[in-house]
Amino acid sequence: MKIIPWLLLLIWGLGMVYGLGLALPPGLSMAGLKHRQGTVEFYYDLAWSPAGAEARVYESRIFPALLAEIAGAEDFLILDMFLFNDLGGAPDAPTLAAELTAALLAKKAASPNLPMVVISDEINTGYGSYPAPHLEQLRAAGIEVVFTDLTRLRDSNPVYSGLWRPLLQWLEPLTGRLPLANIFDPAAPPMTLAGYLRLLNFKANHRKVLVTGRAALISSANPHDASGRHSNIALLATGPVVADVLASELAVAEFSSTGSGLALQQAVATQDLTPSSEASSPTIQLLTEVAIREGLLREIAVAGAGDTVWLGMFYLTDRHLLRALAAAARRGAAVRLILDPNRDAFGHEKYGLPNRPLAARLKRQAGPNLEIRWYETLGEQFHPKLLLIEGAARAVLFGGSANFTRRNIGGYNLESGLLFTAAPDAPAIREAAAFFNRLWHNRDGLYTVDYQDYADPSPVKEALVVFQEITGLSTF
């Protein structure tokens, strides 16, 4: 009997090695071509307070743009969304999930032969605990619904997943009928023990993408009622980059569902995949997964005196990007960060992790050229994933689904974003710059507060966040 603990330890260790070293399916961590043709438009949602007023103002521009693209879709329509449900929403929350479902059903009725595929994450089913009503409506109408096969992704939480892969997942027939309270909404259907065991792998298809024959919209916004008041951003691109976005979504569908290939392959065959010249600006490039980190590190590495680096971010913990931002500030770039204070989470109060302690460390390392302001949230979250580098002759804009954390840009979650390089007076660049300046300087309202308002230089919290980031024992 003494051999059993050692055997379990061996199985656990082999499970960790396997999950960490798992090869990603083809088509992930994609750095697309830098296309010169096409256009980019910048959209945002904002929750803010008029100066001196208690009322909250909600600007919503992303969802109307999403619905307009669905209505005008031709050739095909593929939607890939992380959260697509109405769980946890307050009585006055926007009904985003129902509205999006209605728009997709209307499009299917108007264009019955249009190939339509919706890709999502099993978080919407409580990790297999119950059906996802909105997605089941789409499936019943003949729209293909694909749940991402998360087992094909590397394990961000290897301490747990090293045991789950070889042992716990095979207990699902025994644990799949044991009901437990729903962690996402106590009023929702119960989760099962099997669902909780899958949840603890802490991995996701975190993308928020719409791609049609005309355009690709990549966003930080979910069609999730409880997220309906969050501040978010989106980039809408046309041109050859659409084919790259389509190919990246085809890759997810192919490794997640044996029945997804044909319609999408027919759609991708209609797209122009001819490489375009990279000789000059502007360019539009798709970046996914690890390619996001690599692409942004290259851009930040050349920022220096005379440049301004803007960042609007929900979670910022990736050590590579933290070092790059600090180095840019030491080279003389003006680095301006607007961060969520990590205090609001769907009606629950958080304690500032991970942003506040790592912001304190970043300020120590970067020096006076790096400044931080906190977005003043009131129940909702400052949820953008947006980077802008302004130079004298060239500007770089990145927007997408990925928080700047190990899990999001280290090849564990599925993520997607667009990198746009252009002259500083390009419309999307000017609009993003105006967005950042509005928030930074509190123009016409209260958006951000001084760093000291939420400063937390606690070394204990800093050590905890670093430990969580390295081990994956966290939800960020």
C-alpha positions as CSV (number, residue, x, y, z in Angstrom):
1,M,0.0,0.0,0.0
2,K,3.0,2.3,0.5
3,I,3.4,2.5,-3.2
4,I,0.0,4.2,-3.8
5,P,1.0,7.7,-2.6
6,W,4.2,7.5,-4.8
7,L,2.2,6.3,-7.7
8,L,-0.3,9.2,-7.3
9,L,2.6,11.6,-7.1
10,L,4.1,10.2,-10.3
11,I,0.8,10.5,-12.1
12,W,0.3,14.0,-10.9
13,G,3.8,15.0,-12.0
14,L,3.4,13.5,-15.4
15,G,0.0,15.2,-15.7
16,M,1.6,18.6,-15.0
17,V,4.4,18.0,-17.5
18,Y,1.9,16.9,-20.2
19,G,-0.5,19.8,-19.6
20,L,2.3,22.5,-19.6
21,G,4.0,21.1,-22.7
22,L,0.9,20.4,-24.7
23,A,1.3,21.5,-28.3
24,L,-1.3,24.1,-29.3
25,P,-3.6,23.0,-32.2
26,P,-2.7,24.4,-35.6
27,G,-3.8,28.0,-36.3
28,L,-3.3,29.3,-32.8
29,S,-0.8,32.0,-31.7
30,M,-1.2,33.5,-35.1
31,A,0.6,36.6,-36.3
32,G,-1.1,37.4,-39.5
33,L,0.2,39.3,-42.5
34,K,0.6,43.1,-42.2
35,H,-2.0,44.1,-44.7
36,R,-1.9,47.6,-46.3
37,Q,-5.4,47.4,-47.7
38,G,-8.5,48.0,-45.6
39,T,-9.8,50.3,-42.9
40,V,-10.0,50.3,-39.1
41,E,-12.7,52.0,-37.0
42,F,-12.5,52.5,-33.2
43,Y,-15.5,52.0,-30.9
44,Y,-16.0,52.2,-27.2
45,D,-18.5,51.8,-24.3
46,L,-18.1,54.0,-21.3
47,A,-19.7,54.3,-17.8
48,W,-19.0,57.6,-16.2
49,S,-20.3,60.3,-13.9
50,P,-21.0,64.0,-14.9
51,A,-19.0,66.3,-12.7
52,G,-20.8,67.1,-9.5
53,A,-23.7,64.7,-10.3
54,E,-24.7,61.4,-8.8
55,A,-26.2,59.9,-12.0
56,R,-24.2,57.5,-14.0
57,V,-24.0,57.9,-17.8
58,Y,-23.6,54.8,-20.0
59,E,-22.4,55.3,-23.6
60,S,-22.9,52.2,-25.7
61,R,-21.3,52.1,-29.2
62,I,-20.0,48.6,-29.6
63,F,-23.2,46.6,-29.4
64,P,-25.0,48.7,-32.0
65,A,-22.0,48.3,-34.3
66,L,-22.1,44.5,-33.7
67,L,-25.8,44.3,-34.5
68,A,-25.3,46.4,-37.7
69,E,-22.6,44.0,-38.9
70,I,-24.8,41.0,-38.3
71,A,-27.7,42.6,-40.2
72,G,-25.4,43.4,-43.2
73,A,-23.5,40.1,-43.2
74,E,-23.0,38.4,-46.6
75,D,-21.2,35.2,-47.6
76,F,-20.9,33.9,-44.0
77,L,-21.2,34.9,-40.4
78,I,-19.0,33.6,-37.5
79,L,-19.4,34.8,-34.0
80,D,-17.0,33.7,-31.2
81,M,-18.0,35.0,-27.7
82,F,-16.7,34.1,-24.3
83,L,-19.7,35.1,-22.1
84,F,-23.1,34.7,-23.9
85,N,-25.7,34.5,-21.1
86,D,-28.0,36.5,-18.8
87,L,-26.8,35.1,-15.5
88,G,-26.1,37.5,-12.6
89,G,-27.6,40.5,-14.3
90,A,-29.3,43.2,-12.2
91,P,-33.0,43.9,-12.9
92,D,-32.1,47.1,-14.8
93,A,-29.1,45.5,-16.7
94,P,-29.1,45.6,-20.5
95,T,-30.5,42.5,-22.1
96,L,-27.5,41.9,-24.4
97,A,-27.8,38.1,-24.6
98,A,-31.4,38.1,-25.6
99,E,-30.9,41.0,-28.1
100,L,-28.0,39.3,-29.8
101,T,-29.9,36.0,-30.0
102,A,-32.8,37.8,-31.6
103,A,-30.5,39.5,-34.1
104,L,-28.9,36.2,-35.1
105,L,-32.3,34.4,-35.4
106,A,-33.6,37.3,-37.6
107,K,-30.5,37.0,-39.8
108,K,-31.0,33.3,-40.1
109,A,-34.7,33.8,-41.1
110,A,-33.8,36.4,-43.6
111,S,-30.9,34.5,-45.1
112,P,-31.5,30.8,-44.5
113,N,-28.6,29.7,-46.8
114,L,-26.0,32.0,-45.1
115,P,-23.4,29.8,-43.3
116,M,-23.6,30.9,-39.6
117,V,-21.5,29.5,-36.8
118,V,-21.4,30.6,-33.2
119,I,-18.4,29.5,-31.1
120,S,-18.4,29.9,-27.4
121,D,-17.0,28.7,-24.1
122,E,-18.4,26.1,-21.8
123,I,-18.6,28.6,-19.0
124,N,-22.1,29.4,-20.4
125,T,-23.2,25.8,-19.5
126,G,-21.7,25.9,-16.0
127,Y,-19.0,23.6,-17.5
128,G,-21.5,21.0,-18.7
129,S,-23.9,21.4,-15.8
130,Y,-26.9,22.7,-17.7
131,P,-27.9,23.9,-21.2
132,A,-27.2,27.4,-22.4
133,P,-30.7,28.7,-23.3
134,H,-29.7,31.4,-25.8
135,L,-27.3,29.1,-27.6
136,E,-29.8,26.3,-27.7
137,Q,-32.3,28.7,-29.4
138,L,-29.7,29.3,-32.1
139,R,-29.0,25.6,-32.5
140,A,-32.7,24.9,-32.8
141,A,-33.0,27.4,-35.6
142,G,-30.3,25.7,-37.6
143,I,-27.3,27.8,-36.6
144,E,-24.3,25.8,-35.8
145,V,-23.1,26.1,-32.2
146,V,-19.6,25.0,-31.2
147,F,-18.3,24.8,-27.7
148,T,-14.6,25.1,-27.5
149,D,-12.7,22.0,-26.6
150,L,-10.7,23.4,-23.7
151,T,-8.8,20.2,-23.1
152,R,-6.8,21.0,-26.3
153,L,-5.3,24.1,-24.6
154,R,-2.3,24.1,-22.3
155,D,-2.9,24.0,-18.6
156,S,-2.6,27.4,-16.9
157,N,-3.2,25.9,-13.5
158,P,-0.9,22.9,-13.7
159,V,-0.9,22.2,-9.9
160,Y,-4.6,21.3,-10.2
161,S,-4.8,20.2,-13.9
162,G,-2.0,17.7,-13.4
163,L,-4.4,15.8,-11.2
164,W,-7.5,16.5,-13.2
165,R,-6.3,15.3,-16.6
166,P,-5.2,11.8,-15.6
167,L,-7.7,11.2,-12.8
168,L,-10.5,13.6,-12.0
169,Q,-12.0,14.0,-15.5
170,W,-12.7,10.3,-15.7
171,L,-14.9,10.6,-12.6
172,E,-17.4,12.7,-14.4
173,P,-20.0,9.9,-14.7
174,L,-20.0,9.8,-10.9
175,T,-19.9,13.5,-10.2
176,G,-22.0,14.8,-13.1
177,R,-25.3,14.5,-11.2
178,L,-24.3,16.0,-7.9
179,P,-26.0,19.5,-7.8
180,L,-24.2,22.4,-6.1
181,A,-25.0,26.1,-5.8
182,N,-24.2,28.1,-9.0
183,I,-21.1,30.2,-8.5
184,F,-22.2,32.6,-11.2
185,D,-25.7,33.3,-10.0
186,P,-27.5,31.7,-7.0
187,A,-30.8,32.0,-8.9
188,A,-29.5,30.1,-11.9
189,P,-29.6,26.3,-12.4
190,P,-27.3,24.4,-10.1
191,M,-23.8,23.4,-11.2
192,T,-22.6,19.9,-10.8
193,L,-19.5,18.7,-9.0
194,A,-18.1,17.7,-12.4
195,G,-18.7,21.3,-13.6
196,Y,-16.7,22.7,-10.6
197,L,-13.9,20.2,-11.3
198,R,-13.7,21.4,-14.9
199,L,-13.9,25.1,-13.9
200,L,-10.8,24.8,-11.7
201,N,-8.7,24.3,-14.7
202,F,-8.9,28.1,-15.1
203,K,-8.8,28.2,-18.9
204,A,-11.1,29.7,-21.5
205,N,-11.9,30.7,-25.0
206,H,-11.8,34.4,-24.1
207,R,-12.2,35.8,-27.6
208,K,-14.9,38.3,-28.6
209,V,-15.0,38.2,-32.4
210,L,-17.5,38.7,-35.2
211,V,-16.3,38.0,-38.7
212,T,-18.4,38.3,-41.9
213,G,-17.5,38.5,-45.6
214,R,-17.2,42.2,-45.2
215,A,-15.5,43.0,-41.9
216,A,-14.1,41.7,-38.6
217,L,-15.0,43.2,-35.3
218,I,-12.7,42.3,-32.3
219,S,-13.7,43.6,-28.9
220,S,-13.2,43.4,-25.2
221,A,-17.0,43.3,-24.7
222,N,-19.1,40.2,-24.0
223,P,-22.9,39.8,-24.8
224,H,-23.4,39.1,-21.1
225,D,-26.1,41.0,-19.2
226,A,-24.2,41.4,-16.0
227,S,-21.3,42.9,-18.1
228,G,-23.6,45.3,-19.9
229,R,-22.5,48.4,-18.0
230,H,-18.7,47.7,-18.3
231,S,-16.4,50.1,-20.2
232,N,-15.0,48.4,-23.3
233,I,-13.4,48.9,-26.7
234,A,-13.6,47.4,-30.1
235,L,-11.8,47.6,-33.5
236,L,-13.7,47.0,-36.7
237,A,-11.5,46.2,-39.7
238,T,-12.1,45.6,-43.4
239,G,-9.9,44.3,-46.1
240,P,-7.7,41.2,-46.4
241,V,-7.2,41.0,-42.7
242,V,-10.7,39.6,-42.6
243,A,-9.4,36.4,-44.1
244,D,-6.9,36.0,-41.4
245,V,-9.5,36.5,-38.7
246,L,-11.7,33.9,-40.4
247,A,-8.8,31.4,-40.6
248,S,-8.1,31.9,-36.9
249,E,-11.8,31.1,-36.1
250,L,-11.8,28.1,-38.4
251,A,-8.9,26.7,-36.4
252,V,-10.9,26.8,-33.2
253,A,-14.0,25.3,-34.8
254,E,-11.9,22.5,-36.4
255,F,-10.3,21.3,-33.2
256,S,-13.5,21.6,-31.2
257,S,-16.1,20.0,-33.4
258,T,-15.9,17.3,-36.1
259,G,-19.0,18.8,-37.8
260,S,-17.8,22.3,-38.2
261,G,-15.4,22.1,-41.2
262,L,-17.4,22.2,-44.4
263,A,-19.4,25.4,-44.1
264,L,-16.4,27.3,-42.8
265,Q,-14.0,25.9,-45.4
266,Q,-16.4,27.0,-48.1
267,A,-16.5,30.4,-46.6
268,V,-12.7,30.8,-46.3
269,A,-12.3,29.7,-49.9
270,T,-14.1,32.9,-51.0
271,Q,-11.7,35.2,-49.2
272,D,-8.7,36.8,-50.8
273,L,-5.6,35.3,-49.0
274,T,-3.1,37.0,-51.3
275,P,-0.3,38.6,-49.3
276,S,-0.2,42.3,-49.5
277,S,2.9,44.5,-49.3
278,E,4.3,45.5,-45.9
279,A,6.4,48.2,-47.3
280,S,4.8,51.2,-45.7
281,S,2.1,52.4,-43.2
282,P,-0.7,51.9,-42.6
283,T,-0.9,48.2,-41.9
284,I,-3.5,46.0,-40.2
285,Q,-2.4,42.7,-38.5
286,L,-4.2,40.0,-36.6
287,L,-2.5,38.8,-33.5
288,T,-3.8,35.9,-31.3
289,E,-2.6,34.2,-28.1
290,V,1.3,34.3,-27.6
291,A,1.6,36.4,-30.8
292,I,-0.1,39.2,-29.0
293,R,2.7,39.4,-26.4
294,E,5.4,39.1,-29.0
295,G,4.0,41.7,-31.3
296,L,3.4,44.3,-28.5
297,L,6.9,43.7,-27.0
298,R,8.4,44.6,-30.4
299,E,6.4,47.8,-30.6
300,I,7.0,48.9,-27.0
301,A,10.7,48.2,-27.4
302,V,11.2,51.0,-29.8
303,A,9.2,53.6,-27.8
304,G,11.4,56.3,-26.3
305,A,11.9,60.1,-25.9
306,G,9.2,62.0,-27.7
307,D,6.7,59.1,-27.8
308,T,3.6,58.6,-25.6
309,V,2.5,55.1,-24.6
310,W,-1.1,54.9,-23.5
311,L,-2.6,51.7,-21.9
312,G,-6.2,51.1,-20.8
313,M,-6.4,47.7,-19.1
314,F,-8.6,45.6,-16.8
315,Y,-5.8,43.3,-15.7
316,L,-2.0,44.0,-16.0
317,T,0.3,41.3,-14.6
318,D,2.4,39.9,-17.4
319,R,6.0,40.3,-16.3
320,H,7.4,40.7,-19.9
321,L,5.1,43.6,-20.6
322,L,5.6,45.2,-17.2
323,R,9.4,45.2,-17.8
324,A,8.9,46.6,-21.3
325,L,6.7,49.5,-20.1
326,A,9.2,50.3,-17.3
327,A,12.0,50.3,-19.8
328,A,10.2,52.5,-22.3
329,A,9.7,55.0,-19.4
330,R,13.3,54.9,-18.5
331,R,14.2,55.6,-22.2
332,G,12.2,58.8,-22.0
333,A,8.8,57.8,-23.3
334,A,5.8,59.3,-21.5
335,V,3.9,56.1,-20.3
336,R,0.3,56.8,-19.2
337,L,-1.7,53.9,-17.8
338,I,-5.4,53.9,-17.0
339,L,-6.2,50.8,-14.9
340,D,-9.2,49.2,-13.3
341,P,-8.8,49.4,-9.5
342,N,-10.1,45.8,-9.2
343,R,-12.7,46.6,-6.6
344,D,-16.0,45.6,-8.5
345,A,-16.9,42.1,-9.6
346,F,-20.6,41.6,-10.4
347,G,-21.9,42.9,-7.1
348,H,-19.0,41.7,-5.0
349,E,-16.2,43.8,-3.6
350,K,-12.6,42.8,-4.5
351,Y,-9.4,43.9,-2.8
352,G,-7.4,45.5,-5.5
353,L,-5.8,42.3,-6.8
354,P,-3.9,42.1,-9.1
355,N,-3.5,45.7,-10.4
356,R,-2.9,47.7,-7.3
357,P,0.2,46.0,-5.8
358,L,1.8,45.5,-9.2
359,A,1.2,49.1,-10.2
360,A,3.2,50.1,-7.1
361,R,6.1,47.9,-8.2
362,L,5.9,49.2,-11.7
363,K,6.1,52.8,-10.5
364,R,9.2,52.0,-8.5
365,Q,10.9,50.4,-11.4
366,A,9.9,52.9,-14.1
367,G,10.6,56.3,-12.6
368,P,8.8,59.6,-13.1
369,N,8.0,59.1,-16.8
370,L,5.4,56.5,-16.0
371,E,2.1,57.7,-14.5
372,I,-1.0,55.8,-13.5
373,R,-4.6,56.9,-13.0
374,W,-7.4,54.6,-11.9
375,Y,-10.8,54.4,-13.6
376,E,-13.5,55.3,-11.1
377,T,-15.8,52.4,-11.4
378,L,-19.2,52.3,-9.6
379,G,-20.3,48.6,-9.6
380,E,-19.2,48.0,-13.2
381,Q,-15.6,47.4,-14.5
382,F,-13.1,49.3,-16.7
383,H,-12.7,46.4,-19.0
384,P,-10.7,47.6,-22.1
385,K,-7.7,45.9,-23.5
386,L,-6.2,48.9,-25.4
387,L,-2.7,50.1,-26.2
388,L,-1.8,53.2,-28.2
389,I,1.8,54.4,-29.0
390,E,2.0,57.9,-30.4
391,G,5.2,58.9,-32.2
392,A,6.0,61.9,-34.3
393,A,5.5,60.1,-37.6
394,R,4.0,56.8,-36.7
395,A,1.4,55.5,-34.3
396,V,0.4,52.0,-33.2
397,L,-3.0,50.9,-31.9
398,F,-3.8,47.5,-30.5
399,G,-7.2,46.4,-29.2
400,G,-8.8,43.1,-28.5
401,S,-10.0,40.5,-26.0
402,A,-6.7,39.9,-24.0
403,N,-5.9,41.1,-20.6
404,F,-2.1,41.5,-20.3
405,T,-1.6,38.5,-18.0
406,R,0.3,35.2,-18.3
407,R,-2.9,33.3,-18.9
408,N,-4.2,35.6,-21.6
409,I,-1.1,36.2,-23.7
410,G,1.0,33.2,-22.6
411,G,-0.8,30.6,-24.8
412,Y,-3.3,29.3,-22.2
413,N,-6.5,31.2,-23.1
414,L,-7.8,31.8,-26.6
415,E,-7.4,35.5,-27.4
416,S,-7.6,37.7,-30.4
417,G,-6.7,41.3,-31.3
418,L,-5.8,43.7,-34.1
419,L,-2.6,45.7,-34.5
420,F,-3.0,48.9,-36.6
421,T,0.0,51.0,-37.5
422,A,-0.6,54.3,-39.3
423,A,0.2,58.0,-39.3
424,P,-0.8,59.9,-36.1
425,D,-3.6,61.7,-38.0
426,A,-5.3,58.5,-39.1
427,P,-9.0,58.6,-38.0
428,A,-8.8,55.5,-35.7
429,I,-5.6,56.8,-34.1
430,R,-7.0,60.2,-33.5
431,E,-10.2,58.8,-32.0
432,A,-8.3,56.5,-29.7
433,A,-6.0,59.4,-28.6
434,A,-9.1,61.5,-27.9
435,F,-10.5,58.6,-25.9
436,F,-7.4,58.4,-23.7
437,N,-7.1,62.2,-23.3
438,R,-10.8,62.5,-22.3
439,L,-10.4,59.9,-19.5
440,W,-7.0,61.1,-18.4
441,H,-8.0,64.8,-18.1
442,N,-11.6,64.2,-17.0
443,R,-12.9,66.2,-19.9
444,D,-16.7,66.9,-19.5
445,G,-17.0,64.4,-16.7
446,L,-15.4,62.3,-13.9
447,Y,-13.6,59.2,-15.3
448,T,-10.3,58.7,-13.6
449,V,-8.8,59.5,-10.2
450,D,-5.3,60.0,-9.0
451,Y,-2.9,57.1,-8.4
452,Q,-2.9,57.7,-4.6
453,D,-6.6,57.2,-4.4
454,Y,-6.1,53.4,-4.8
455,A,-2.4,53.1,-4.2
456,D,-1.5,49.8,-2.4
457,P,2.2,49.2,-2.1
458,S,1.7,46.1,0.2
459,P,4.7,43.7,-0.3
460,V,2.5,40.9,0.9
461,K,-0.1,41.5,-1.8
462,E,2.6,41.9,-4.4
463,A,4.2,38.6,-3.5
464,L,0.7,37.0,-3.5
465,V,0.0,38.3,-7.0
466,V,3.4,37.2,-8.3
467,F,2.9,33.7,-6.8
468,Q,-0.6,33.5,-8.4
469,E,0.8,34.7,-11.8
470,I,3.6,32.2,-11.9
471,T,1.7,29.1,-10.6
472,G,-1.7,29.8,-12.3
473,L,-3.5,29.5,-9.0
474,S,-5.7,32.5,-9.8
475,T,-8.6,33.6,-12.0
476,F,-6.7,36.4,-13.8
